[in-house]
Amino acid sequence: MSKILNGNAGISAEISLRLAKWLGTSPDLWMGLQTQYDLWKVISEKKLLKIVPLKHSA
């Protein structure tokens, strides 16, 4: 848990199940929060700016 709180590890499926049972929530809540954090992290690092969109031919 210390690694997760310090940003050195993410919430795995197993951890989401454990947190859900311990706190009376759903595993989907924890997996969703992890996904949102992962997306925020990538967007904030501006890695997407380097991706060139695929051009579709008519």
C-alpha positions as CSV (number, residue, x, y, z in Angstrom):
1,M,0.0,0.0,0.0
2,S,2.9,2.3,0.7
3,K,4.1,2.0,-2.9
4,I,0.7,2.9,-4.2
5,L,0.4,6.0,-1.9
6,N,3.9,7.2,-2.8
7,G,3.2,6.9,-6.6
8,N,5.6,4.0,-7.1
9,A,3.0,1.4,-8.0
10,G,-0.5,1.3,-9.5
11,I,-3.7,-0.3,-8.4
12,S,-3.8,-3.9,-9.8
13,A,-7.0,-6.0,-10.2
14,E,-6.1,-7.9,-7.1
15,I,-5.5,-4.7,-5.0
16,S,-8.8,-3.3,-6.3
17,L,-10.6,-6.3,-5.1
18,R,-9.0,-6.1,-1.7
19,L,-9.7,-2.4,-1.4
20,A,-13.3,-2.9,-2.4
21,K,-13.9,-5.6,0.2
22,W,-12.1,-3.6,2.9
23,L,-13.9,-0.3,2.2
24,G,-17.2,-1.6,1.1
25,T,-16.9,-0.2,-2.5
26,S,-16.7,-1.8,-5.9
27,P,-13.5,-3.0,-7.6
28,D,-14.6,-1.0,-10.7
29,L,-14.3,2.2,-8.7
30,W,-10.6,1.5,-7.9
31,M,-9.8,0.3,-11.5
32,G,-11.5,3.4,-12.9
33,L,-9.5,5.7,-10.6
34,Q,-6.3,4.0,-11.7
35,T,-7.3,4.4,-15.4
36,Q,-8.1,8.0,-14.9
37,Y,-4.8,8.6,-13.2
38,D,-2.9,6.8,-15.9
39,L,-4.5,8.9,-18.6
40,W,-3.9,12.1,-16.7
41,K,-0.3,11.2,-16.3
42,V,0.2,10.6,-20.0
43,I,-1.6,13.8,-21.0
44,S,0.3,15.9,-18.6
45,E,3.6,14.6,-20.0
46,K,2.5,15.9,-23.4
47,K,3.5,12.6,-25.1
48,L,0.4,12.9,-27.3
49,L,1.8,16.0,-29.0
50,K,4.4,13.8,-30.7
51,I,1.8,11.5,-32.3
52,V,0.9,12.3,-35.9
53,P,-2.8,11.6,-36.8
54,L,-3.4,9.0,-39.4
55,K,-4.7,10.5,-42.7
56,H,-7.5,8.7,-44.4
57,S,-7.6,8.6,-48.1
58,A,-10.9,9.4,-49.9
